[in-house]
Amino acid sequence: MAHHKERTEKNCLNCNAQIHGRFCHVCGQENKHPKDSFGHLLTHFVSDIFHFDGKFFSTVKYLLIRPGFLSHEYMRGRRVAYLDPIRMYIFVSAFFFLIYFNFLVGHDKKAEGYVTGKTMTAKQVAHTLEEQQRKVEKRMKKPITAHYRTELEHKLERIHADSALLAKDTALKSEIILQEDDGFIFFDSNVDYSSWEAYNESQRLLPEKDRDGWLARYIVKKEIESQSKYGSGHAMKEQFSEKFLHSIPQIFFVSLPFFALILQLLYVRKKQFYYVDHIIYTLHLYSAIFVLVFFQTVISHLAEATWNWISYLNIFLSLYTLYYGYKSLRVFYEQKRSVTVIKYIGLLILGLWLIILLFLAFAALSLIRL
């Protein structure tokens, strides 16, 4: 990139320090004229793009083929040649989830007939109808209002009608599923109440010891509201799945400091490592896993299309991903193989529990937001 013409004045325009040479020794700003031409702006823009790309690809190369190397280099202060770990994580995770949600997940939904659930067998449909009948009959045995009993009787009639239709000709199972918007109960949610008032009235008829607690009442209320809002249990489940799916990037981001805390506990005797150092390692580890999982997902879709032979690469990538975690720990923390294996197993177990707890927490949030 061509340099601007150097100013004759030797004071820095940014910090007003005296300059010896072309750059300020205090803030690093170049001693150039402040007026930029369009050509200079364009040249600077293109240079920054290719500088970032060059750093990114060289950093990814080391990230994938030398586990733990980048974190180790960062600890030694060798940072200019590589992309910053935070920028790396943001770029890789944004790219991964953007591609995953917009192309890979969308492709799966279309390929599987995700909208209606047509892939269910006649046996599965019959089993679901039996479950619905059992729930309604169980509810009818409890003390309920006359109006609510009438509602349940209508539901039971619809279940019997669906069962009779299925028994008559199992080829009609798709028609049963597709008529959910016309009033069929097949995709109704577990809510047996038409309104919050009906639920409260039914609860008042029960002995106090048999009434639902505050949590059960809250869940029923949310289900009734969602049923009223979305019109069918299937639509409600679709919306819940959509909200939860798009919270996955947040789950992994929130897990970062907790995962680093687990590392802090596992390596508590390694006094040279501070909590921030574990964060840096975690950022590199997550970035590598995102890239490897991205390759595995792409290969799976290629294998489903025509290239069945390419699926063998996924076996290698899966094993390499497992090995990557162990090797990165050994390189970064510099402990014996046996100690690293034990700590790696502990990290996998604790990390799995962490992800499960966060998934449950965000699933609950997705349900609340319905």
N, C-alpha and C positions, 0 to 999 in steps of 0.2 A: 504494500500500500504506500502511495506517495505521501511524503510529509508535507504539511503546510509550511509556508514561509515563516521562518523564526522571527519573533519580535526582537527589536534592538534593545528594548527595555529589559532589565534584568530583575524585575520584581514579579512574583507569581500573581496572576490575576485571581487565583482561587484563595490563597492564604496570605498573600503579600510578603512571603519570605523572599530573601535574596537568592537568586538562582545562579548556579555555577554549572554551565552546560545547557543541554536542550530541555532537560526535565527537572522539575522541582524535587529537591532531596527531602522535603517535608511531606508533601501530599502526593507527589508523583505526576502531577498534571504537566502536560507538554506546554512549553512556552511559545505558543503560536498565536496568530491573529484570531480574534474571536469571530470574525465574519466567515461563515461557511458558504461555499458555492454548492449548487445542486450536484455537481459532479463529485465533490468531496463527500457529500452526504450519501450518495448512491454507492460510491466506492467503499465507504465505511460500513454501510449496511450489508453489502455482499461479503465483505471481508469477515464481519462478525458471524454471519450465517455459516460460512465454510470453516471458520475457526471453531465454532461450536460443534459442527458435524464431525470435523476431524478429531476433536477431543472426545466426542461421544463414542465414535466407533472404535477408536484406540482403547478407550476405557472399557467398553463392553468386551472387547477381545480379552483383556486381562481379567475382567470380572468373571468370564465364563471358563477360561482355560487354566486360570491360576487362582483357585479358591483361597480366600483370605489374604491374597497379596495386596490388594488395594487398601484394605483396612490397615495392614501392617505398614505400608508405605505412608499412609496418612499419619500414623502414630510417629513415624520417624521424621515427619515434617516435609516429606517429598510430595507436594500437592499441586504445583503449578502445571505439571504435565498431564494431569488427569481431571476429569469432570468432578466437580464438588459432589460429595455423596448425597446431600439434600436435593440438589438439582437433578442428580441422576435418578433418585427415587421418584421425584415428582414427574419427571419426563417419562420414565419407564412405566410407572403405574397408570398415568393418564393415558398413554398409548395403549397399554394392555387392556384396560377396562373399556376404552372407547371402541377398540376393535371387537372385543369380546361381546359387548352388549349390542352393538349395531350390526354386526355381521354374523358372528358365530352363534349367539343365542337365538337371534331372529331366524337363522337357517334351521336350527333344531326345532323351533316351534312349528315352522311350515312343514318340515319333513315328517313330523310326528302327528300331524292333525291336532295340534295342541288346543285348538279353540273349543272343540266339542267333545273330545274324549272318545272318538269312534273306535279306538283300538281295543276297547273292552269286549270280552267274550260274553256269550249268553249266560254262562255260568256265573261270571262276575256280576252281571246285571241282576240275575236272580238272587244272588247272595245279598246284594245291596238292598234290594226291595224287602227281603226278609228282615234285615237289620232295621229298616225303617218301620216295618210293621211291628216288630218287637218293641221298639221305643215308644211308638204311639200307644200300643196296648198297655205298656207299663205305666205310661202317664195317665191313662184313663182309669186305672185302678186307684189313683190317689184322689183325695177330696178336691174337686174342681167345680167351677161354676157351670151352670146349665149352658150358657153361651159358649164357653170354652169347650165343653163336652161336644157340642154340635160341630164346632170347628174340627175337633179331632176325628169325629165320625166321618166328616167329609174327606179328610185326609186319608183315613183308612179305606174308604170307598175307592179313592184314586189309586191307592197302592194295589188293591185287589184287581182293579181294572188293568193296571200295568202288568201285573203278574199273569192275568188271564191272557192278555195280548201276547206276552212272551211265550207262554206255554202253548198257545195256538200255533205260532210260527216263529221259531228262533231267529229267522232271517229278518224279522221286524224289530230287532233290538235297537238298530240305529234310529228307527222312527221314534222309539220311546225316548231315547236320549235327545233327539233333535227337537222334541216337543216341549222341552223344559220351559220355554217362554210362554207356552200356551196353557200352563197351569199344572203340568205333570210334576210330581213330587220327587222325581229321581235325584235331582240336584239340589233339593231343598237343604238348607243348613240344619244343624241340630236344634235350632230354636223351634219350639212348639207353640210359641205365643205370637199372636197377631200384633200385640202392642205391649208397651211397658205397663200400662194400666191393667191389662189382662194378667200379666205375670204377677203384679203386686196383689191383685184380687185373689189369685190362686194361692199365693204365699200366705195370705191372711187366714185361709181356711185350714192350713196345716198347723199342727201343734208347734209351739215355739221351738222345741228342741229339734224338729225336723226341717225348720226353715233354712234357706241358704245363708251362708255367711256373706260378709261384705265383698270378698273377692269373687265368689260365684255370682253374686248379684251384679257386680260391675261387668263381668264377662257376658252375662246374659243381656244386659242393657246394650253393650257394644254390638252384640250379635243382632239384636232386634233393630238397632239403628242402621247397621250395615245392610241387613236384609231389606229394610225399607228403602235404603238409598240405592242399592245395586239391583234389587228386583229378584235375584236368584242366588242360591248358594254358590253355583259355579262362577258367576260373575264376581261375587265377593272373593272367592278363592283366587281368581285371576288377578284381581286388583291387589290383594295381599301379596301374592307372589311377585308382582311387578315392583311393589314398594320395597319388599325385602331384598329382592335381587339387586336393586340399585343402592342398597345400603351396604353392600359387601365391601366397596372401596373404603367406606368409613370404618368398617369393622377392622380391616387390616391396619388402617392408619392409627386407630385408637389402641390397637394391640402393641404397637411399636414400643412405647415406654414401659409397658408391662413385661414384654418379652426381654427388654434390656434389663429390667429389674431381676428377672429370673437368672439372667447371666451374671448379674452382680452377686446374687446369692451363691451361685455355683462356683464362682471364682473369687469368693470373698477373701481368700488368702493371697491373691495376686494383688498386692498393694499398689503396684505401678499402674493398675487400670482403674480409672475413675468411671463414674456412671456415664459420662458423655462418651467415653471410649466404647462402651458397650452399645450405645446408641449408634455410633458410626458403623460398628460391625453389623448391627441389625439392619441398618439402611442398605448396606451392600448385600447382605444375605437376602433380604426381601426382593431387592432389585434383580438379583440373579435368579431367584425362584420364579418371579414373574416372567422373565425372558424364557426360561426353560419350559414353564407351563404353556406359554404362548406357542412355542415350537411344537409341543406335544399336541395341543389342541388343533393346530393347523394340519399336522400330520394325520390326526384322526379323521378330519374332514376330507383330506385327500384320499385316504384309504377307503372311506365310505363311498366316494365318487367312483373311482376306477382303479386306483393304484393300491391294490390290496397288499402287495409286497412291502410297501413303505411302512406298514404298521409295525414291522419288526424294529424300526428305528425307535419307536415309542418305548419298547422294552429297554433298549439301551439308555434312552433319556431318563426313564423312571429310575433305573439303577444308578445312573450318574447323579441325578438330583439327590438321592439318598446318600451317595458317597460324598457329594459336594458339601453337605452340612458337616460331616465328620472332618473332612480335609480342611475346611475353612477354620474350624475350631482349633485344629492341631497347629495350623500355620500361624494363626493370630495369637493364640494364648501360649503356644510353645510348651506343651506338656507331653508326657509320654503317651504312647499309643493306648495302653491299657486304661490309663486315667481318662484320656479323651473319649474312649468308647463308652465308659461308664457314665461320664457327664453328658455325652451326646444322647444316650438312651434316656437319661433323666430329663434332658432338655426337650426331647420329643414328647415324652409323657406330659410334662407340665405345660408345654406349648399347646398340645392338643386340648387339654382341659381349659386353657385360657381361651382358645378359639371357640370351643363349645359354649362356654359361659357367655362370651360376647355375642355369639350367634343367637342364643336364647334371649339375651337382653334386647338385641336389635329386632328380633322377631316379635317380642312383646311391644316394642315401640311402633313397629309397622302395623300391628293389630290396633293399637290405640289411635293411630293416625287414619284408620279407615273411615 
